[in-house]
């Protein structure tokens, strides 16, 4: 089996032969047909959150079920599916209280490894998926069936970027219609936050990004204004666009404490900052506690858009099939596995929304 293996943080990925074990109880083996390149993969490859090596990264996957282990229900060989990084045991406090994205249960795959190098050594699955590879073995809770009329490369993006951006608006913020918001960062997650805010009925949707290329397409995804922080006084412009108050919600889709600090200046009294992007470990946030309390501000963490895979993926698919949610337009480029380094570099330095590895 071919896979892109990271042997050293920051080092190029190398295509090597990997052996994959059969799925065990409750697990599913998938022939990967497409995998999106998310900035979280890049941050992990660069060592932002530590981890152990060697590792196969990639966690926005779609493909065909090749084999199921004992006890698997809901999917069977031949099914078209997506695979996400989120696992849920279905039994812990969080799973039974509609918060499966915070699952505290244990899984065999936490400390058992289904991938091995040709020398017999363990190869880890990054972000619990490891989908820069021809096949993966994941827990059945990570899998959702997709219909035949959704292309693999579009469906793959549902597993993280789309789910996270949409869920931040719909689940975490529960943003009502008629309000205003700013989205700081309009990459693969932020662009979906934009279109989800517009879909939810927001009257003012402000896109903020320093990439002219990304800002140029923001209106296509629902933005009513697009601002470059290197060209304008963001604080002044956002307040001018909201009758001097500030926005109701500011969604920070980049992993940066600096962006969070800026977002707090953009919201109105009683407004909410939603942390969508994941900052690097050790990136601390300094707050004026008196100002936070006195202005009635709220800060909400949004892990994977507070999403539940089996509940939210079908909802997104129906919105897409009804022509109300853009998926195909998110795919910026398609690359074979052999060109994965080129695809990653393209994501790092341009207006790319999502490059996809296709098999």
Residue frames as qw, qx, qy, qz and C-alpha x, y, z in Angstrom:
[[0.000, 0.888, 0.460, 0.000, 0.00, 0.00, 0.00],
 [0.412, 0.375, -0.024, 0.830, 1.29, 3.46, -0.89],
 [0.333, -0.863, -0.363, 0.112, 1.20, 6.23, 1.71],
 [0.268, 0.736, -0.201, 0.589, 2.83, 9.61, 2.31],
 [0.757, -0.474, -0.355, 0.276, 4.82, 9.16, 5.52],
 [0.000, -0.894, 0.233, -0.382, 6.24, 11.98, 7.61],
 [0.834, -0.068, -0.408, 0.364, 9.44, 10.81, 9.32],
 [0.439, -0.219, -0.274, 0.827, 10.58, 14.12, 10.77],
 [0.072, 0.853, 0.415, -0.309, 8.61, 17.25, 11.58],
 [0.097, 0.848, -0.186, -0.487, 9.13, 19.76, 8.81],
 [0.281, -0.304, 0.789, 0.454, 10.72, 17.16, 6.52],
 [0.493, 0.201, -0.471, -0.703, 9.27, 16.27, 3.11],
 [0.835, 0.009, 0.407, -0.370, 6.73, 13.48, 2.98],
 [0.055, 0.412, -0.846, -0.335, 8.00, 10.32, 1.34],
 [0.851, 0.101, -0.174, -0.485, 6.02, 7.71, -0.56],
 [0.049, -0.385, 0.913, -0.128, 6.72, 4.30, 0.95],
 [0.602, -0.159, -0.722, -0.300, 5.19, 0.86, 1.09],
 [0.351, -0.288, 0.553, -0.698, 3.06, 0.40, 4.19],
 [0.300, -0.177, -0.932, -0.098, 1.36, -2.74, 5.44],
 [0.452, -0.257, 0.131, -0.844, -2.17, -2.39, 6.76],
 [0.105, 0.031, 0.956, -0.272, -3.92, -4.82, 9.11],
 [0.234, -0.470, -0.745, -0.411, -7.50, -6.03, 8.72],
 [0.345, -0.508, 0.096, -0.783, -10.14, -4.10, 10.69],
 [0.165, -0.060, -0.897, 0.407, -10.89, -5.38, 14.18],
 [0.091, -0.614, -0.773, 0.129, -14.18, -5.24, 16.12],
 [0.002, 0.868, 0.342, -0.361, -16.10, -2.06, 15.36],
 [0.196, -0.592, 0.362, 0.692, -13.63, -0.92, 12.69],
 [0.691, 0.663, 0.264, -0.114, -13.90, -0.24, 8.96],
 [0.489, -0.280, 0.472, 0.678, -11.25, -0.45, 6.23],
 [0.429, 0.817, 0.224, -0.312, -11.71, 2.04, 3.42],
 [0.620, 0.232, 0.370, 0.652, -10.19, 2.32, -0.05],
 [0.070, -0.702, -0.123, 0.698, -9.45, 6.04, -0.15],
 [0.525, 0.586, 0.478, 0.390, -10.49, 7.80, -3.36],
 [0.183, 0.745, 0.024, 0.640, -9.91, 11.41, -2.27],
 [0.577, -0.551, -0.381, 0.468, -8.39, 13.27, 0.68],
 [0.095, 0.945, 0.072, 0.305, -8.39, 17.03, 1.23],
 [0.584, 0.111, -0.351, 0.724, -5.30, 18.83, 2.51],
 [0.359, -0.878, -0.292, -0.122, -6.29, 20.73, 5.64],
 [0.131, 0.780, -0.378, 0.481, -4.09, 23.31, 7.38],
 [0.737, -0.549, 0.313, -0.239, -4.29, 21.14, 10.50],
 [0.964, 0.124, 0.067, 0.226, -2.32, 18.46, 8.63],
 [0.504, 0.666, -0.182, 0.518, 0.29, 21.05, 7.69],
 [0.318, -0.773, 0.321, -0.445, 0.55, 22.38, 11.26],
 [0.906, -0.335, 0.254, -0.058, 1.03, 18.84, 12.56],
 [0.865, 0.359, -0.012, 0.351, 3.64, 18.08, 9.92],
 [0.274, 0.721, -0.245, 0.587, 5.48, 21.23, 10.99],
 [0.508, -0.058, -0.679, 0.527, 5.36, 20.14, 14.66],
 [0.222, -0.501, 0.034, -0.836, 2.90, 22.73, 15.99],
 [0.748, -0.425, 0.081, -0.504, 1.20, 20.23, 18.31],
 [0.335, -0.479, 0.804, -0.107, 3.97, 17.68, 18.84],
 [0.925, 0.191, -0.001, -0.327, 3.20, 14.00, 18.35],
 [0.628, -0.369, 0.655, 0.202, 5.16, 10.88, 17.47],
 [0.550, 0.623, -0.394, -0.393, 6.69, 9.79, 14.18],
 [0.009, -0.002, -0.570, -0.821, 6.63, 8.18, 11.68],
 [0.351, 0.468, 0.586, -0.561, 3.07, 9.21, 10.88],
 [0.145, 0.360, 0.678, 0.624, 0.69, 9.25, 7.94],
 [0.146, 0.327, 0.310, -0.881, -1.34, 12.47, 8.01],
 [0.285, -0.102, -0.599, -0.741, -4.55, 13.36, 6.16],
 [0.111, 0.233, 0.829, -0.496, -8.02, 13.38, 7.71],
 [0.521, 0.426, 0.116, -0.730, -10.57, 14.61, 5.12],
 [0.103, -0.192, 0.917, 0.334, -11.23, 11.34, 3.31],
 [0.760, 0.263, 0.156, -0.573, -13.80, 9.77, 1.06],
 [0.150, 0.358, -0.880, -0.273, -13.81, 6.34, -0.53],
 [0.784, -0.072, -0.443, -0.430, -15.32, 2.87, -0.67],
 [0.680, -0.453, 0.500, -0.286, -15.74, 0.49, 2.25],
 [0.473, 0.434, -0.753, -0.145, -13.44, -2.46, 1.52],
 [0.569, -0.126, -0.798, 0.156, -13.94, -4.54, 4.68],
 [0.459, -0.638, 0.111, -0.608, -15.71, -4.32, 8.03],
 [0.142, 0.248, -0.870, 0.402, -14.80, -5.85, 11.36],
 [0.308, -0.411, -0.856, 0.060, -17.11, -7.78, 13.71],
 [0.170, -0.618, -0.561, 0.524, -19.94, -5.76, 15.20],
 [0.045, -0.167, 0.216, 0.961, -19.98, -3.02, 12.57],
 [0.266, 0.638, 0.714, -0.110, -23.46, -1.71, 11.76],
 [0.171, 0.854, 0.151, -0.467, -24.67, 0.90, 9.32],
 [0.321, 0.727, -0.475, -0.378, -22.04, 0.33, 6.61],
 [0.897, 0.023, 0.437, 0.055, -21.01, -2.62, 4.46],
 [0.462, -0.231, 0.559, 0.649, -18.42, -3.37, 1.78],
 [0.286, 0.443, 0.626, 0.575, -19.03, -1.32, -1.34],
 [0.092, -0.896, -0.407, 0.151, -20.64, 1.64, 0.43],
 [0.365, 0.579, -0.019, 0.728, -19.49, 5.12, -0.57],
 [0.550, -0.727, -0.343, 0.227, -18.44, 6.92, 2.61],
 [0.177, 0.796, -0.312, 0.488, -16.54, 9.79, 4.12],
 [0.751, -0.311, -0.437, 0.386, -14.22, 9.35, 7.10],
 [0.116, -0.903, 0.086, -0.404, -13.69, 12.05, 9.70],
 [0.339, 0.377, -0.677, 0.534, -11.20, 12.40, 12.55],
 [0.460, -0.354, 0.356, -0.732, -13.99, 12.38, 15.16],
 [0.415, -0.090, -0.905, 0.009, -14.67, 9.22, 17.13],
 [0.490, -0.360, 0.255, -0.752, -17.53, 8.73, 19.57],
 [0.028, 0.092, -0.977, 0.190, -18.15, 5.78, 21.87],
 [0.471, -0.352, -0.538, -0.604, -21.89, 6.45, 22.23],
 [0.669, -0.446, -0.589, 0.083, -21.81, 5.67, 25.94],
 [0.414, -0.092, -0.380, 0.822, -19.85, 8.35, 27.84],
 [0.011, -0.644, -0.447, 0.620, -21.38, 11.45, 29.46],
 [0.080, 0.481, -0.253, -0.836, -20.72, 13.64, 26.41],
 [0.104, -0.028, -0.842, -0.529, -22.04, 11.17, 23.85],
 [0.145, -0.522, -0.840, 0.028, -25.27, 10.76, 25.80],
 [0.062, -0.753, -0.339, 0.561, -25.65, 14.54, 26.23],
 [0.521, 0.807, 0.263, 0.084, -25.53, 15.54, 22.54],
 [0.034, -0.919, 0.373, 0.125, -21.85, 16.46, 22.71],
 [0.972, 0.049, 0.167, 0.158, -20.23, 13.51, 20.96],
 [0.522, 0.739, -0.203, 0.374, -17.49, 15.81, 19.62],
 [0.190, -0.720, 0.519, -0.420, -16.13, 15.84, 23.21],
 [0.941, -0.118, -0.286, -0.138, -16.27, 12.04, 23.59],
 [0.276, -0.711, 0.600, -0.244, -14.25, 10.77, 26.56],
 [0.970, -0.039, 0.193, -0.140, -14.46, 7.09, 25.63],
 [0.325, -0.557, 0.701, 0.304, -11.58, 4.82, 24.76],
 [0.825, 0.482, -0.100, -0.279, -10.91, 3.01, 21.50],
 [0.918, -0.096, 0.256, 0.288, -8.67, 0.12, 20.51],
 [0.616, 0.613, 0.095, 0.485, -7.10, 2.42, 17.93],
 [0.244, -0.951, 0.140, -0.128, -5.90, 4.74, 20.69],
 [0.381, -0.690, 0.613, 0.049, -3.02, 2.41, 21.48],
 [0.752, 0.085, 0.620, 0.209, -3.16, -0.27, 18.79],
 [0.117, 0.627, -0.384, -0.668, -1.74, 0.38, 15.34],
 [0.815, 0.393, 0.405, -0.127, -3.10, -0.93, 12.04],
 [0.570, 0.795, -0.200, 0.054, -0.23, 0.46, 9.93],
 [0.753, -0.473, 0.335, 0.311, 3.30, -0.95, 9.83],
 [0.225, 0.777, -0.479, -0.341, 6.39, -0.20, 7.79],
 [0.851, 0.329, -0.398, -0.094, 8.06, -2.85, 5.69],
 [0.309, 0.410, -0.735, 0.444, 10.55, -3.24, 8.56],
 [0.501, -0.403, -0.760, 0.093, 7.69, -4.13, 10.93],
 [0.186, -0.127, -0.397, 0.890, 7.86, -0.83, 12.81],
 [0.099, 0.701, 0.643, -0.292, 4.72, 1.04, 13.86],
 [0.116, 0.225, 0.294, 0.922, 3.39, 3.81, 11.61],
 [0.075, 0.438, 0.615, -0.652, 0.88, 6.11, 13.29],
 [0.140, 0.631, 0.630, 0.432, -2.33, 7.49, 11.82],
 [0.140, 0.004, -0.167, 0.976, -2.28, 11.26, 12.13],
 [0.411, -0.008, 0.107, -0.905, -5.42, 12.86, 13.51],
 [0.570, 0.048, 0.731, -0.371, -6.87, 9.39, 14.04],
 [0.743, 0.558, 0.148, -0.339, -7.25, 8.87, 10.29],
 [0.450, -0.419, 0.653, 0.442, -4.02, 8.73, 8.25],
 [0.672, 0.558, 0.464, -0.145, -5.68, 9.25, 4.88],
 [0.294, 0.771, -0.459, -0.329, -2.76, 10.37, 2.72],
 [0.268, -0.253, 0.927, 0.067, -2.76, 6.69, 1.83],
 [0.371, 0.001, -0.727, -0.578, -4.51, 4.23, -0.43],
 [0.605, -0.434, -0.643, -0.181, -6.33, 2.60, 2.52],
 [0.146, -0.438, 0.490, -0.739, -7.25, 3.44, 6.10],
 [0.474, -0.375, -0.795, 0.056, -8.70, 1.59, 9.09],
 [0.144, -0.322, 0.239, -0.905, -10.94, 3.74, 11.30],
 [0.175, 0.226, 0.817, -0.500, -13.58, 3.27, 13.97],
 [0.104, 0.512, 0.780, 0.346, -17.10, 2.90, 12.61],
 [0.093, -0.821, -0.416, 0.381, -18.18, 6.08, 14.40],
 [0.203, -0.529, 0.281, 0.775, -15.87, 8.05, 12.08],
 [0.139, 0.068, 0.786, 0.599, -17.73, 6.94, 8.97],
 [0.446, 0.489, 0.373, -0.651, -20.82, 8.36, 7.24],
 [0.517, 0.327, 0.720, 0.326, -22.45, 7.05, 4.06],
 [0.136, 0.496, -0.145, -0.845, -22.73, 9.41, 1.07],
 [0.734, 0.500, 0.371, -0.271, -25.06, 9.12, -1.94],
 [0.741, 0.182, 0.460, 0.453, -23.89, 8.18, -5.42],
 [0.369, 0.811, 0.266, 0.369, -24.35, 11.67, -6.86],
 [0.275, -0.941, 0.191, 0.054, -21.78, 13.34, -4.58],
 [0.691, 0.565, -0.388, 0.231, -18.26, 13.22, -6.04],
 [0.821, -0.298, -0.308, 0.377, -15.57, 11.78, -3.77],
 [0.462, 0.173, -0.154, 0.856, -13.33, 14.87, -3.94],
 [0.263, -0.532, -0.068, -0.802, -16.21, 17.16, -2.91],
 [0.785, -0.490, -0.317, -0.210, -17.54, 14.77, -0.29],
 [0.724, -0.020, -0.416, 0.550, -14.13, 14.43, 1.34],
 [0.132, 0.376, -0.195, 0.896, -14.21, 18.09, 2.40],
 [0.606, -0.571, -0.263, -0.488, -17.31, 17.46, 4.49],
 [0.818, -0.233, -0.468, 0.241, -15.18, 15.55, 6.98],
 [0.520, -0.358, -0.281, 0.722, -13.43, 18.59, 8.44],
 [0.162, -0.002, 0.109, 0.981, -13.32, 21.98, 6.69],
 [0.339, -0.387, -0.472, -0.716, -17.00, 22.11, 5.80],
 [0.603, -0.509, -0.614, 0.026, -18.23, 20.47, 8.99],
 [0.473, -0.310, -0.348, 0.747, -16.10, 22.76, 11.17],
 [0.034, 0.056, 0.122, 0.990, -17.07, 26.01, 9.45],
 [0.444, -0.398, -0.525, -0.607, -20.76, 25.19, 9.16],
 [0.616, -0.455, -0.623, 0.158, -21.00, 23.77, 12.68],
 [0.327, -0.118, -0.311, 0.885, -19.38, 26.85, 14.23],
 [0.235, -0.146, -0.165, -0.947, -22.28, 28.93, 12.92],
 [0.636, -0.274, -0.483, -0.536, -25.15, 26.50, 13.30],
 [0.760, -0.320, -0.552, 0.125, -24.18, 24.44, 16.34],
 [0.516, -0.151, -0.396, 0.745, -21.74, 26.43, 18.47],
 [0.010, -0.011, -0.075, 0.997, -23.00, 29.96, 17.92],
 [0.132, 0.589, 0.795, -0.064, -26.60, 29.06, 16.98],
 [0.095, -0.193, 0.101, 0.971, -26.51, 32.35, 15.10],
 [0.368, 0.613, 0.621, -0.321, -30.00, 33.76, 14.51],
 [0.419, 0.556, 0.470, 0.543, -31.16, 35.28, 11.24],
 [0.003, 0.939, 0.248, 0.238, -30.86, 39.01, 10.71],
 [0.559, -0.763, 0.086, 0.312, -27.63, 39.59, 12.59],
 [0.386, 0.855, -0.344, 0.045, -24.07, 40.51, 11.69],
 [0.883, -0.346, 0.215, 0.231, -20.75, 38.67, 11.78],
 [0.237, 0.815, -0.512, -0.130, -17.12, 38.91, 10.82],
 [0.991, -0.008, 0.076, 0.112, -15.06, 35.93, 9.71],
 [0.122, -0.851, 0.490, 0.148, -11.34, 36.29, 10.38],
 [0.247, -0.324, 0.875, 0.262, -9.58, 34.06, 7.84],
 [0.743, 0.388, 0.083, -0.539, -11.30, 32.87, 4.67],
 [0.087, 0.392, -0.888, -0.225, -9.39, 29.69, 3.87],
 [0.365, -0.074, -0.887, -0.273, -10.82, 26.19, 3.75],
 [0.197, -0.452, -0.784, 0.377, -12.69, 26.54, 7.05],
 [0.016, 0.412, 0.210, -0.886, -13.42, 30.26, 6.94],
 [0.255, 0.059, -0.521, -0.813, -15.04, 30.19, 3.52],
 [0.378, -0.339, -0.843, -0.178, -17.51, 27.62, 4.86],
 [0.172, -0.468, -0.555, 0.666, -18.16, 29.78, 7.90],
 [0.124, 0.234, -0.175, -0.948, -18.97, 32.60, 5.49],
 [0.377, -0.102, -0.666, -0.635, -21.41, 30.61, 3.42],
 [0.348, -0.388, -0.837, 0.169, -23.01, 29.10, 6.52],
 [0.060, -0.399, -0.367, 0.838, -23.57, 32.55, 8.06],
 [0.275, 0.140, -0.354, -0.883, -25.19, 33.72, 4.83],
 [0.406, -0.199, -0.837, -0.310, -27.31, 30.57, 4.71],
 [0.265, -0.410, -0.739, 0.464, -28.40, 31.19, 8.31],
 [0.020, 0.846, 0.481, 0.229, -29.76, 34.58, 7.25],
 [0.430, -0.525, -0.095, 0.728, -27.10, 37.00, 8.48],
 [0.332, 0.912, 0.237, -0.043, -27.61, 40.46, 6.96],
 [0.140, 0.902, -0.407, 0.030, -23.99, 41.55, 7.32],
 [0.956, -0.127, 0.148, 0.220, -21.20, 39.05, 6.65],
 [0.108, 0.930, -0.346, -0.057, -17.71, 40.57, 6.70],
 [0.951, 0.111, -0.053, 0.283, -14.78, 38.58, 5.31],
 [0.175, -0.920, 0.348, 0.039, -11.34, 39.50, 6.70],
 [0.916, -0.021, 0.242, 0.320, -8.18, 38.12, 5.12],
 [0.162, -0.762, 0.342, 0.525, -4.83, 39.38, 3.87],
 [0.416, 0.001, 0.777, 0.472, -5.00, 37.25, 0.71],
 [0.345, 0.356, -0.165, -0.853, -6.46, 39.21, -2.23],
 [0.323, 0.060, -0.847, -0.419, -7.24, 35.93, -3.98],
 [0.147, -0.332, -0.897, 0.253, -9.37, 34.64, -1.13],
 [0.134, 0.471, 0.352, -0.798, -11.14, 37.95, -0.65],
 [0.247, 0.237, -0.477, -0.809, -11.96, 38.09, -4.37],
 [0.402, -0.166, -0.829, -0.351, -14.21, 35.05, -4.10],
 [0.006, 0.140, 0.742, -0.655, -15.70, 35.84, -0.69],
 [0.460, 0.193, 0.055, -0.865, -18.80, 37.43, -2.22],
 [0.568, 0.099, -0.698, -0.426, -19.51, 34.20, -4.11],
 [0.451, -0.168, -0.847, 0.225, -19.85, 32.49, -0.74],
 [0.337, -0.741, -0.578, -0.057, -22.08, 35.11, 0.86],
 [0.416, -0.340, -0.220, 0.814, -19.82, 37.92, 2.09],
 [0.146, 0.914, 0.376, 0.053, -21.38, 41.39, 1.99],
 [0.041, 0.954, -0.293, 0.042, -17.99, 43.07, 2.55],
 [0.927, 0.049, -0.101, 0.358, -14.36, 41.93, 2.17],
 [0.161, -0.962, 0.206, -0.081, -11.56, 43.64, 4.12],
 [0.795, 0.267, -0.326, 0.436, -7.78, 43.29, 3.97],
 [0.560, -0.785, -0.149, 0.221, -6.23, 44.14, 7.38],
 [0.611, -0.180, 0.180, 0.750, -3.03, 45.27, 5.66],
 [0.201, 0.410, 0.400, 0.795, -4.92, 47.93, 3.67],
 [0.325, -0.645, -0.239, -0.649, -7.59, 49.30, 6.01],
 [0.168, -0.276, 0.644, -0.694, -8.26, 50.01, 9.69],
 [0.348, -0.224, -0.890, -0.189, -10.27, 46.86, 10.38],
 [0.120, -0.410, -0.695, 0.578, -11.70, 48.06, 13.69],
 [0.180, 0.381, 0.052, -0.905, -12.99, 51.29, 12.16],
 [0.348, 0.098, -0.641, -0.677, -14.37, 49.65, 9.01],
 [0.282, -0.274, -0.919, 0.006, -16.23, 46.90, 10.87],
 [0.032, -0.482, -0.569, 0.665, -17.82, 49.39, 13.23],
 [0.221, 0.315, -0.211, -0.899, -18.74, 51.63, 10.30],
 [0.360, -0.022, -0.790, -0.495, -20.50, 48.70, 8.63],
 [0.392, -0.414, -0.816, 0.096, -22.53, 47.98, 11.79],
 [0.221, -0.832, -0.251, -0.443, -23.78, 51.48, 12.72],
 [0.014, -0.713, 0.448, -0.539, -20.91, 51.91, 15.15],
 [0.818, -0.440, 0.166, -0.332, -21.80, 48.93, 17.34],
 [0.108, -0.434, 0.893, 0.044, -19.56, 46.11, 16.14],
 [0.567, 0.033, -0.704, -0.427, -20.67, 42.70, 14.92],
 [0.819, -0.366, 0.082, -0.435, -22.85, 40.26, 16.85],
 [0.941, -0.180, 0.252, 0.133, -20.42, 37.39, 16.18],
 [0.242, 0.785, -0.550, -0.147, -16.76, 37.20, 15.20],
 [0.993, -0.005, 0.120, 0.012, -15.60, 33.79, 13.99],
 [0.089, -0.783, 0.593, 0.163, -11.83, 33.29, 14.27],
 [0.970, 0.214, 0.047, -0.105, -11.01, 30.54, 11.80],
 [0.561, 0.578, -0.485, 0.339, -7.22, 30.97, 11.98],
 [0.807, -0.425, -0.334, 0.237, -5.29, 29.47, 14.89],
 [0.410, 0.366, -0.189, 0.814, -3.85, 32.69, 16.32],
 [0.317, -0.607, -0.532, 0.498, -4.19, 34.45, 19.66],
 [0.118, -0.219, 0.129, 0.960, -3.48, 37.73, 17.84],
 [0.231, -0.262, -0.629, -0.694, -6.56, 37.17, 15.68],
 [0.388, -0.566, -0.720, 0.102, -8.64, 36.39, 18.78],
 [0.268, -0.460, -0.264, 0.804, -7.54, 39.66, 20.38],
 [0.058, 0.036, -0.370, -0.927, -8.54, 41.51, 17.23],
 [0.296, -0.405, -0.777, -0.381, -11.91, 39.75, 17.15],
 [0.316, -0.565, -0.615, 0.450, -12.70, 40.98, 20.67],
 [0.080, -0.365, -0.007, 0.927, -12.34, 44.55, 19.39],
 [0.153, -0.057, -0.618, -0.769, -14.77, 43.89, 16.55],
 [0.265, -0.471, -0.835, -0.099, -17.78, 42.63, 18.49],
 [0.284, -0.629, -0.109, -0.716, -20.49, 44.80, 20.01],
 [0.284, -0.284, 0.665, -0.629, -21.30, 44.86, 23.74],
 [0.770, 0.067, 0.457, -0.440, -22.94, 41.49, 24.38],
 [0.697, 0.534, -0.389, -0.280, -21.28, 40.06, 21.28],
 [0.911, -0.226, 0.346, 0.004, -19.62, 36.69, 20.89],
 [0.220, 0.668, -0.678, -0.214, -16.21, 35.54, 19.66],
 [0.973, 0.014, 0.172, -0.154, -16.18, 31.95, 18.39],
 [0.181, -0.646, 0.708, 0.221, -12.81, 30.19, 18.29],
 [0.906, 0.338, 0.034, -0.251, -12.94, 27.93, 15.23],
 [0.649, 0.565, -0.469, 0.198, -9.27, 27.54, 14.26],
 [0.872, -0.442, -0.119, 0.175, -6.89, 25.63, 16.54],
 [0.037, 0.915, -0.387, 0.110, -3.90, 27.67, 17.80],
 [0.645, 0.329, -0.634, 0.269, -0.54, 26.02, 18.31],
 [0.733, -0.507, -0.396, 0.220, 0.22, 24.61, 21.75],
 [0.536, -0.341, -0.171, 0.753, 1.52, 27.34, 24.05],
 [0.095, 0.389, 0.277, 0.874, -0.12, 30.22, 22.16],
 [0.190, -0.493, -0.678, 0.511, -1.58, 31.98, 25.20],
 [0.007, -0.695, -0.411, -0.590, -4.26, 34.67, 25.13],
 [0.243, -0.186, -0.453, 0.837, -4.06, 37.74, 27.37],
 [0.136, -0.674, -0.597, -0.414, -7.40, 39.36, 28.26],
 [0.101, -0.250, 0.315, -0.910, -8.62, 42.42, 30.10],
 [0.160, -0.332, -0.920, 0.131, -11.00, 40.59, 32.44],
 [0.093, 0.484, 0.414, -0.766, -12.75, 43.81, 33.50],
 [0.306, 0.330, -0.364, -0.815, -13.48, 44.74, 29.89],
 [0.254, -0.056, -0.921, -0.289, -14.69, 41.22, 29.12],
 [0.104, -0.449, -0.819, 0.342, -17.16, 41.27, 32.01],
 [0.075, 0.497, 0.233, -0.833, -18.16, 44.92, 31.68],
 [0.338, 0.318, -0.430, -0.774, -19.03, 44.63, 28.01],
 [0.787, 0.106, 0.430, -0.430, -20.80, 41.32, 28.43],
 [0.468, 0.529, -0.623, -0.337, -18.65, 39.56, 25.86],
 [0.918, -0.122, 0.350, -0.142, -18.69, 35.82, 25.34],
 [0.193, 0.583, -0.750, -0.246, -15.89, 33.58, 24.05],
 [0.917, 0.032, 0.265, -0.295, -16.93, 30.15, 22.76],
 [0.199, -0.411, 0.838, 0.300, -14.65, 27.30, 21.79],
 [0.806, 0.354, 0.017, -0.474, -15.85, 25.34, 18.78],
 [0.362, -0.349, 0.843, 0.191, -14.25, 21.93, 18.45],
 [0.136, 0.108, 0.879, 0.444, -15.00, 20.63, 14.96],
 [0.317, -0.228, -0.324, -0.862, -18.01, 22.92, 14.86],
 [0.448, -0.073, 0.640, -0.620, -19.58, 21.13, 17.85],
 [0.641, 0.226, -0.443, -0.585, -20.67, 18.62, 15.22],
 [0.679, -0.092, 0.699, -0.203, -22.09, 15.11, 15.42],
 [0.045, -0.272, 0.776, 0.568, -21.09, 13.12, 12.35],
 [0.097, 0.312, 0.930, 0.166, -24.18, 10.96, 11.94],
 [0.112, 0.754, 0.522, -0.382, -26.48, 13.94, 12.51],
 [0.046, 0.801, -0.070, -0.593, -24.77, 16.75, 10.63],
 [0.204, -0.241, 0.736, 0.599, -23.20, 15.12, 7.55],
 [0.222, 0.480, 0.819, 0.224, -26.64, 14.09, 6.16],
 [0.066, 0.864, 0.334, -0.371, -27.91, 17.64, 6.77],
 [0.110, -0.660, 0.380, 0.639, -25.02, 19.12, 4.81],
 [0.255, 0.028, 0.844, 0.470, -25.44, 16.65, 1.98],
 [0.204, 0.686, 0.699, 0.002, -29.11, 17.58, 1.63],
 [0.010, 0.864, 0.041, -0.503, -28.23, 21.29, 1.54],
 [0.191, -0.430, 0.639, 0.608, -25.68, 20.55, -1.19],
 [0.241, 0.253, 0.878, 0.327, -28.04, 18.44, -3.23],
 [0.136, 0.811, 0.543, -0.168, -30.68, 21.17, -2.96],
 [0.459, 0.587, 0.158, 0.648, -28.20, 23.67, -4.43],
 [0.317, -0.923, -0.104, -0.192, -28.02, 25.71, -1.22],
 [0.579, -0.711, 0.344, 0.203, -24.47, 24.84, -0.14],
 [0.553, 0.727, -0.402, -0.066, -21.33, 25.00, -2.30],
 [0.831, -0.370, 0.390, 0.145, -19.00, 21.98, -2.23],
 [0.810, 0.381, 0.246, 0.371, -17.63, 21.52, -5.75],
 [0.246, 0.903, -0.046, 0.348, -16.45, 25.15, -5.80],
 [0.552, -0.785, 0.281, -0.003, -14.21, 24.51, -2.77],
 [0.879, -0.054, 0.322, 0.348, -11.87, 22.21, -4.70],
 [0.065, 0.885, -0.260, -0.382, -8.96, 24.34, -5.93],
 [0.369, 0.591, -0.685, -0.214, -6.77, 21.57, -7.36],
 [0.975, -0.093, 0.123, -0.163, -6.52, 17.80, -7.75],
 [0.123, 0.709, -0.694, 0.006, -3.18, 16.01, -7.30],
 [0.888, 0.003, -0.459, -0.011, -2.03, 12.38, -7.38],
 [0.771, -0.623, -0.017, 0.134, -0.31, 11.07, -4.24],
 [0.777, 0.094, 0.057, 0.620, 3.10, 11.36, -5.90],
 [0.230, 0.534, 0.065, 0.811, 2.67, 15.15, -6.02],
 [0.476, -0.736, -0.477, 0.060, 1.52, 15.62, -2.43],
 [0.495, -0.393, -0.110, 0.767, 4.47, 17.84, -1.48],
 [0.117, 0.197, 0.361, 0.904, 3.63, 20.16, -4.35],
 [0.329, -0.631, -0.581, -0.395, -0.02, 20.19, -3.26],
 [0.542, -0.639, -0.387, 0.385, 0.93, 21.06, 0.33],
 [0.380, -0.203, 0.062, 0.900, 3.25, 23.89, -0.72],
 [0.040, -0.411, -0.494, -0.765, 0.48, 25.29, -2.88],
 [0.439, -0.717, -0.534, -0.085, -1.87, 25.39, 0.13],
 [0.554, -0.468, -0.246, 0.643, 0.73, 27.19, 2.24],
 [0.299, -0.341, 0.116, 0.883, 1.40, 30.12, 0.00],
 [0.046, -0.154, -0.540, -0.826, -1.59, 31.05, -2.12],
 [0.491, -0.034, 0.122, -0.862, -5.32, 31.64, -2.33],
 [0.416, -0.028, -0.883, -0.213, -6.06, 27.91, -2.42],
 [0.676, -0.368, 0.115, -0.628, -9.19, 26.82, -0.57],
 [0.797, -0.256, 0.535, -0.112, -8.64, 23.07, -0.70],
 [0.389, 0.472, -0.737, -0.285, -6.27, 20.94, -2.71],
 [0.891, -0.106, 0.279, -0.341, -7.35, 17.32, -2.89],
 [0.100, -0.391, 0.893, 0.201, -5.26, 14.17, -3.30],
 [0.834, 0.214, 0.009, -0.508, -7.12, 11.82, -5.64],
 [0.412, -0.287, 0.859, 0.098, -6.51, 8.09, -6.10]]
